[in-house]
Amino acid sequence: MALSGIQIYKLLPQTNCKDCGFPTCLAFAMKLAAKQVELAACPHVSESSKTQLAESSAPPIRLVSLKSDGYEVKAGNEVVLFRHDKTFYNRPGLFVEISDNLSEAEILATGKAVDGYTANYVGIDLKVDGFAVRSAVGDAGKFAAAVKAIRQASKKPLILVCTDAAVTSAGLAVLNGESPLIHTANGQNWEAMTALARQNKASLVVSADNLDDLSDLTEKIKAAGVEDLVLSPASPALGQALTQSTLIRRLAIKKNFRPLGYPAIAFPKSAAAAAQAIVKYAGFIVIEHFAPEIVYPLLVLRQNIYTDPQKPIQVQPGLYEINSPKPEDPVLVTTNFSITYFSVANEVEGSGLPAWLLVTDAEGMSVLTAWAAGKFDAERIAKAVKAFNVADKVSRKRVVLPGHVAVLSGELESELPDWEIRVGPREAVDIPAFMKQAL
């Protein structure tokens, strides 16, 4: 049973040292009871108290990890319903389904295509996380052969989709030393599948027709010795899936209902359903077919949702060359917020016009945000010009400011008296036309 804030407070040092970041031990205890902080934030709690506080400090959603040769996919450890409350920690794993009724050549071709797929988004390489091998014919030999074939094409983590323990066992035999996910244990086969998961140290998907049966089944399986569980509620319709996933997350986080405190798995039948699964709490998502035009927007959506809102995506400050600039070409200035950088860089690169792009350290903020916060001003820009030796690379000293911070032009002239200060357009899309007409 989870402890209340007052009960947690009685187990804390009660020194109000503020080392945890809170003014009092009571304030920290209340946050710990609400799952908004971790026990590790208090460096002075005793070992005996740590044991008693273990349940209260544990995240309401259990962490489940799938491991293979050099790869790992994590789901769970979430503590909030909404990202802006704190952050989401582990982005859902995206898996591609492989059926064992395909030929070995087809499995190898799909496996290699998925394994080699990489999409670059604002400087981040996005990839598919693994495969879900499905037993379509119920034959142990064919299932093992399919698992072996996909292992020849890729080393990424696997989900074994089969309700027959004997067939599943044949697939597990191929994955010696790995930690796959077994799908699925239900009311009829849970004892055999639990024994299989326990013997192979694998995680186990639990499925039931409703949340009451699902919570009962997770308790039985946990008592039988398997704690790394994944929920698979029966919810074929889009609206029903949304309702059930939200209920599961709310019960786990708001009510600390441990029988449903596990990540969930989804098998969406459409791109819309897959997008919903990403946004609304799925820990593992299995799509039926691999198609780059479907996978790319899903990976981008996942990246956007699971980016820490308190830690903007940044690029390294420095002087970047676009389209092989010459010494007489202009120097454009922007901040190191990743989306801002790539917006500017892509527009200039696409125009074919050469330019130097000076990226200043604005702590990952966009132009206007950084200017308002005092992180993008004339002094910082001048400092970047000198730090990256821009004057040594250009013969015509021209700096082009973003139009949104035209107010900085006078100050920058004082900081860089030997430079020509120009004010560019407000939007990145207008930069090519500005460069052709005004530079």
N, C-alpha and C positions, 0 to 999 in steps of 0.2 A: 504494500500500500504506500502511495506517495505521501511524503511528509508535508505538513503545512509550513507556511513561512515562519511561524513562531516556533514550531518544533525544530526546524532547521537552525534558527537563530540560537537555540539553546545548545546546539552542537558546535557552534562557531566559537572562535577565541574571545569574541565580545570586547575587543580592544579598540575598535573604531580607528584602526591605523590608516585606513584609506588606501592601502596598497592594492586593493582590488579595483579601485577606481570609483568607489561609492563612498559617500560621507560617513555611513555607519554600517555596522555589521547587520543591523536589522534591514536596512535598505538592500544590502546584498542578498540576504536570506529571502526577501520577498521576490527579488528578481530570479533567484535560483529556483524557487517554488514555481514560478511562472515559466520556467524553461527558457529564460531570456539571457542567461549567462551560464558559464561552465564553472564547476567547482574548482578547477585548476587556477582560476583567477585569484583565489585566496591562497597565498603562499604559507600561511601559518596554521592551517587546519591540521589537527592531529591525525595520526594513522587510524586510531579507533573511530574517530568521527567520520573519516573518509569511508570506512566500511559501512557505517550506518547511513551515510548520505549517498551511497552508490546509486540507489534507485532514483532518488530525487535529482541527482546530477546527470543521469543517463539521458540522452536525447529521446524524445517520445517516439521517434521513428528509428528502428534498429538499423545499423549499418550492415549492408550485405555486399560482399565483394566477390566478383568472379575473376579468377586468375588463370593465366596460361603462360606460355613461354615469353616472358618479357612484357606482358600486357596485363592490365587490370581495369575493371569497370566497377565503379562503386555506386551504390544507390542507398538512400536513407540518410540518417543523421540530421534530418531537417527539424527545425524547432519553431517555424512560423508558418502561418497560412499564406501570408503575402510577402513578397520580396522586400517591399519598402519597410516592413517592420524590422528587418535585420538584413538577411540575405538568404538565398538558397545555396547550399553547399555542394551538392553532388548532382551534376547534370544527368538526365536520364540517358542510359545507354541505348543507342540506335542499332538494331540488329536486322539482318536480312534473312528471310526464311529460305531454307534449302530443303526440298523434299527428296526422300530416298527413292522415289520412283523415277528420278532423273537418271540419265546415263552418267557414267564417270566423267566423260568428256564435258558434258553440260555442267556438272558440278564444278569441275576444275576451271572451266571458262568463267562461270559466275563468280567463283571464289577469288580468282585472280583479279577480275575486274573490280570487285568490291574492295579487295585488299589494297589495290593500287590507287584507289580513288582518293584524291585530295582536292579540296576547294579552298582557295585563299580568300579570306574575308578580313578586311582591314588589318592585314598583316598576320592574321592567325590562320594556321592550317587546320581545316575542319575535316574530320574523317568519320567513316562508319566504324562502330565499335566492335562488331562481331557478327556471328551467325547463329541462327536457330535451325537446327536440323530436325525435321519432322519425320516421324515414322508414318508413312501413308499406307503401307501394305501390311504392317504388323509382322514383318519377317526379321528375325534377329540378324541374320547374315547380311541382308541388304542394308539394314540400319547401320551396322558396324562398318560396312564398306563405304557408306555415304559419309560417315564421320571421318573415316580414314582418308577419303578423297578430299574433303574440305581441309583436313590437316595438311595435306600436301600443298594446297594452294595458299593457306594462311595459318598463322599462329595465333590469331585473335581469339578471345574467349567465346565459348559456345553455350548455347541453351539446347538441351535435349528434350524435344517435344514428343512425349509418348506416355500413355497411361498403363502400358504393360511392363511390369517390373522385369520380366525376363528379357524383353527386347531392349529396355533401357540399360540393363546390366551389360549387354553386349556392346552398346555404344560407349559406356563408361570404361570398359576394358581397354579401349583404344587411347583413352585420355589419362594415362598413368601419370600421377603427380600433379594434375591440374585441379582446379576448383570450379567446375561448371555449375550450371543451374539446371535442375531436373524439373520438368513440367509434365505431369502435374499429379498431385495427391488429392483425391476426392473422398467422399464418404465410403466408397467401395474398396479402394485400393490403398488407403493411407498407411496401413500397417506395413505392407510390403515395400511401399515407396519410402517410408520413413527409415526402415531398416537399410535400404539401399543407400539413401543419403547419408546415414550415419556411418556406414562402412566405408564409403568413398569420400567422406568429408566434403560433401557437396551441399549446396543450398537447394531448397525445395520450394516449389510453387504449390500453394494450397488453393483449391477451388471449391466453391459451394454455390448453391442457388440463391442464397440470401445472406445478409450480414450476420444474422444470429447463428446460422449453421457454420459460417466461415469462422467466427470467433470461437465457437465450440471446438472446431477442428484444429485450429492453431494451438489451443490449449492442450489438446490430446497429443499432438505431435511434439510440442515443446516438452511435455512430461515424458515422452518416449526418448528424449535425448537429442532432438534436432532443434536448434534455436535460430539458425539462419533461414528465415522463411520469407517468401514473397507472396503477396495476395493476388488472386485472380478472380475477382467477383464476376458473376454471370451477368453481363450487361451489354447485349448486342446492339441496342439502339443508342444513338448518339446522346439523346437527352438522359436516358437512364444511366449511361456510363458517367456522364457529368455529375449526376446526383449522387451516385454511389461513391465515386472517387472523392467528392467533396465531403460526404458524410464520414468516410473512413479517415480522412485527414483531420477533420474537426474533432472526431471522437478521440483520436490519438493525441492531438496537441492540446485541445481545450479541456478535455475530460481525463486526459492521461489514461485512456483505456488501452491497457497493454495488449490484450488479445488481437487488436487491430493495429498495433504499433509497428508495422512492417511496410517496406516499399511495395508498390504494386506493379503488375505487368499488364501491358495492353497489346492486343493484336488488331490494330485498326484496319479497316477494309477500304479506307479512302484517305486522301491527303488531308481532308478536313478533320477526320477523326484522329489522324496522327498528330496534327497540330494541336487539337484539343488535349490529347494525352500529354504532350509536352508542357502545355500551359497549366493543366490541371492534374499535376501530381503523380504521373506514372514514373516509375523508377527504371523500368526496362520497356522498350517499345520495339515490337517486331513487325516489320512491314513485309508484305507478301512478295514484292518484286523489287529488284534494283533498277532504278531509272534515275540518272543524274538530274533530270529536270524536276523530279519530285524530291530527291534526297537533298539537293542544295538548299532550297528554301526551308526545309525542316531543320537542317543543321544551323542555318543562320538564325532562325527563330529560337532554337535552343540556346545558341550562344548569347543572344540578346537577353533572354529571360534569366539565364544562369550566370550573368556577369554581375559581380558585386557592385551595387549602385554607389557604394562609398569608395570604390576604387576604379576610377575611369581607365579605359583602355588607352595605353600610351605608346608612343613611338620614341625611339632614342633621339634626343636633341642633337643637332648637327647641321652640316651643310650638305645638301643632297644635289646631285647632278641629274637633270632631266633633259633627255634628248641631246646628250653630249654638248653642253654649253661651252662657248668660247669666252675669253676674258671680257669681251665687250657686251656680253649678254646681261640682262637685268637680274637683280637679286630680289626674289619674292620672300616675304616674311609671313610666318604663321606660327601657331602654337603646336605643342606635341600631343594634343588630343587626337587619337588615332583616326577617328572619322573625319575630322577637319583636315588632317594631313592627306589622307587618301582622296578626299574630295578635290583638294587643290592639285595634288600630284596627277591624278587621273585626267583632270580637265586639260592640264598643260601637256601631259604626255600624248593625249589623244589628238591635240591640235597639231602636234609635230613641231611646235616652236621650242627652241632651246631656252633654258632658264636655270638659274641657281635657286634652290629653295632652302631658305634658312629657317630651321625649326628651333624655336626657343623653348626652354623649360618653363612650362606654365602649370606644372603639376597635373598634367592630363586634362586641363580644362579647355573648353572651346574659347574662341577669340573674345566674344562679349563677356562670357562668364569670368574668364581670366582677367580681363581689364577691370571689371567691376570689383573683383576680389583683390586687385592690386598685384596680380601675378604676371601681367603682361603690360609693361609700361616702357617708356623711352629708355630708362636706365638698363632694364633687362635686355632689351633688344640690342643696345649698344654694347653691352657686355658680351652678348652672344657673337656679335660681329667681330669683336676683338678675340674672343676665346677660340673661335674656329678659323681665325686667320683669313677672313673673307677678303680683306684688302690685298692679300698676296695672290689671290686667284683671279681677280678682275682688274681690268685696265680702266673701265669706266665705272665710277663708283655711283651706282644707282640702287636705292632700296625702295621697294614698293610695299607700302603698308596695306593691310586689309581695310576696305572702305568703312567698316563699322568702327574703326578706331582712328578716324581721320584727325581727331582732336589731339593725337599724339605727335602730329607732324612737326609742330613748332618746337616741342621739347626735344624731339629726336634730332632736329637740325642743330640744337645747342650741344647735344651729346656727340654728334658726328658732324663737325663743321666742314669737313672736306667732302662730304657726301651729298648727292642730290636726293632729296626725299620726295617721293611721289606717292599719291594716294590712289590705290586701285579700287576695283568694284567691291560691292558688299558681298556678292554671291560668287562662289567658285565657278559657276557655269558661265559667268560673264568675263572671266579672265582671258580666254583666247582672243575675244574681240577687242578687249582693252589693249592687249599686247600688240595686236596688229595695227591698231589705230593710234595709240598714244605713246608707244615706246619705240 
